[in-house]
Amino acid sequence: TATAAARWAKAQPQAERDAWADVAVRTMISVSRRMHQATEEYLGSVGGDVLADDYVHLSCREAEEGSIEAMNAGPPPDRYIYADNCFQRSDFECVRERPFFHWRSYTAALFLHAANDTEVKGGKFYYSTDWAASRMTLVEPQCGRTVVYNAGAANLHGVDLQRQGRSCMLSVFMTNDTAKAAHRHALADAEKILAGLEPEEVPPEEGYLKKFYDECNGRTHSNGSGVHSNNGDTAEEALRVHRVALHGRQLLIKEPLEAPQISLIEGFLSKEEQDFLIKLGTPRL
């Protein structure tokens, strides 16, 4: 995220900050704003929407030889098809409700690699007319090219399996429901961090959702069971807590009432499973 990038830049030696780190983060911020403005101008204007950023992040996908087989998971599918604010319930239905980010309205995604990159295979973006991918429209990646689209069922999409190399993308998810926009202040907050200031505290009535994003983003204390704990900072009255029995194990699930697609699951992995995954990943660290 922009704030995570700003904190990373701030932690670099001053020479590195002056040479490139701060410039890189400021570029991320300015480009994210440009993506937002373009979306609001060309798509948001259709419905007269004023948009706010719900989530802004830079993500990369990298092929890892042998990792799938090592987990005994078998070969992965070539592609997954999804929408950004609804989930598949049948062959034709896309439901805009929990447990998805149902308030999202539009998405902008910027490619940071090119189709002619000889070190990259796979990772191509496409639109699909249905869940079965019976007809797809491929968007060839080009560094600097942006796709902008309505986040709903009209734009089912996906990305091919990453088979070689690394592909990166800057994504901005926007909503016309500003009360649910967890990152509406994130770009300004990142600028404050670079300037040596701390972002202002979010008002309590709207802060729990942002805290939950942050908690799931791994910025708070881990309790050692694969679940992050914020030592009681999240407003418990804003969370739905319930237990689920799965394969003889009791799982404690915590969900914010307005964004339950982000869930904290306690007890998801046994100690043996944790040790196995750590052992498996250690040679790659």
Backbone hydrogen bonds, N-H to C=O, Kabsch-Sander energy under -0.5 kcal/mol:
donor,donor_aa,acceptor,acceptor_aa,energy
2,A,56,V,-0.5
5,A,1,T,-2.4
6,A,2,A,-2.3
7,R,3,T,-2.3
8,W,4,A,-2.0
9,A,5,A,-2.6
10,K,6,A,-2.4
11,A,7,R,-1.3
12,Q,9,A,-1.4
16,E,13,P,-0.6
17,R,13,P,-2.3
18,D,14,Q,-2.8
19,A,15,A,-2.0
20,W,16,E,-2.5
21,A,16,E,-2.4
22,D,17,R,-1.2
23,V,17,R,-0.5
24,A,20,W,-2.6
25,V,21,A,-1.9
26,R,22,D,-2.7
27,T,23,V,-2.2
28,M,24,A,-2.0
29,I,25,V,-2.3
30,S,26,R,-2.6
31,V,27,T,-2.6
32,S,28,M,-2.1
33,R,29,I,-2.0
34,R,30,S,-2.0
35,M,31,V,-2.4
36,H,32,S,-2.1
37,Q,33,R,-2.8
38,A,34,R,-2.4
39,T,35,M,-2.1
40,E,36,H,-2.7
41,E,37,Q,-2.2
42,Y,38,A,-2.5
43,L,39,T,-2.7
44,G,39,T,-2.3
45,S,40,E,-0.9
46,V,43,L,-1.5
47,G,43,L,-0.6
47,G,44,G,-0.7
49,D,44,G,-2.7
51,L,49,D,-0.6
52,A,175,T,-2.5
54,D,173,F,-3.2
55,Y,173,F,-1.7
57,H,171,S,-2.2
59,S,57,H,-0.5
59,S,169,M,-2.6
61,R,167,S,-3.0
63,A,165,G,-2.1
67,S,64,E,-1.2
68,I,64,E,-0.5
70,A,66,G,-2.3
71,M,67,S,-1.2
72,N,69,E,-1.9
73,A,68,I,-1.8
80,Y,159,V,-0.5
82,Y,157,H,-2.4
83,A,86,C,-0.7
84,D,151,A,-1.4
85,N,151,A,-1.0
87,F,95,V,-1.9
89,R,93,E,-1.7
90,S,93,E,-0.9
95,V,87,F,-3.0
97,E,95,V,-1.3
100,F,97,E,-2.0
102,H,100,F,-2.3
104,R,101,F,-1.8
105,S,174,M,-3.1
106,Y,174,M,-1.4
107,T,149,Y,-2.5
108,A,172,V,-2.1
109,A,147,V,-2.6
110,L,170,L,-3.0
111,F,109,A,-0.5
111,F,145,R,-2.9
112,L,168,C,-2.0
115,A,141,P,-2.2
117,D,114,A,-1.5
118,T,116,N,-0.7
120,V,117,D,-1.6
121,K,164,Q,-2.1
123,G,161,L,-0.5
125,F,139,V,-0.8
126,Y,158,G,-2.1
127,Y,137,T,-2.5
128,S,156,L,-2.6
129,T,135,R,-2.1
131,W,91,D,-0.6
133,A,130,D,-1.2
137,T,127,Y,-2.5
138,L,136,M,-0.5
139,V,125,F,-2.7
140,E,138,L,-0.7
144,G,111,F,-2.5
145,R,142,Q,-3.3
147,V,109,A,-2.6
149,Y,107,T,-2.4
151,A,105,S,-2.7
155,N,152,G,-1.8
156,L,128,S,-0.5
156,L,153,A,-0.8
157,H,82,Y,-2.5
158,G,126,Y,-1.9
160,D,124,K,-2.4
161,L,78,D,-2.0
163,R,121,K,-2.0
163,R,161,L,-0.8
164,Q,121,K,-1.8
167,S,61,R,-2.3
169,M,59,S,-2.7
170,L,110,L,-2.0
171,S,57,H,-2.8
171,S,169,M,-0.6
172,V,108,A,-2.8
173,F,55,Y,-3.1
174,M,106,Y,-3.0
174,M,172,V,-0.5
175,T,52,A,-2.4
176,N,103,W,-0.5
178,T,176,N,-1.0
180,K,177,D,-2.0
181,A,178,T,-1.1
182,A,180,K,-1.2
183,H,53,D,-0.8
184,R,181,A,-1.3
186,A,183,H,-1.2
187,L,183,H,-0.5
189,D,185,H,-2.5
190,A,186,A,-2.3
191,E,187,L,-1.8
192,K,188,A,-1.8
193,I,189,D,-2.2
194,L,190,A,-2.1
195,A,191,E,-1.5
196,G,193,I,-1.6
197,L,192,K,-3.1
206,E,203,P,-1.8
207,G,203,P,-1.3
208,Y,204,P,-0.7
210,K,206,E,-0.7
211,K,207,G,-2.4
212,F,208,Y,-1.8
213,Y,209,L,-2.0
214,D,210,K,-2.7
215,E,211,K,-2.8
216,C,212,F,-2.5
217,N,213,Y,-1.3
218,G,215,E,-1.3
219,R,214,D,-1.8
223,N,227,V,-2.1
229,S,221,H,-3.3
233,D,230,N,-1.3
236,E,234,T,-0.7
238,A,235,A,-1.9
239,L,236,E,-1.8
240,R,255,E,-4.0
241,V,239,L,-0.6
242,H,253,I,-2.3
244,V,251,L,-2.4
246,L,244,V,-0.6
246,L,249,R,-2.9
249,R,246,L,-1.5
251,L,244,V,-3.1
251,L,249,R,-0.6
252,L,266,E,-1.6
253,I,242,H,-3.1
253,I,251,L,-0.6
254,K,264,L,-2.4
255,E,240,R,-2.4
257,L,238,A,-2.4
259,A,256,P,-1.0
262,I,259,A,-1.8
263,S,261,Q,-0.7
264,L,254,K,-2.2
265,I,263,S,-0.5
266,E,252,L,-2.9
266,E,264,L,-0.6
268,F,265,I,-0.7
269,L,225,S,-0.6
274,Q,270,S,-2.4
275,D,271,K,-2.4
276,F,272,E,-2.1
277,L,273,E,-2.3
278,I,274,Q,-2.5
279,K,275,D,-2.4
280,L,276,F,-2.4
281,G,277,L,-2.3
282,T,278,I,-1.8
284,R,281,G,-1.5
285,L,281,G,-0.6
285,L,282,T,-1.4
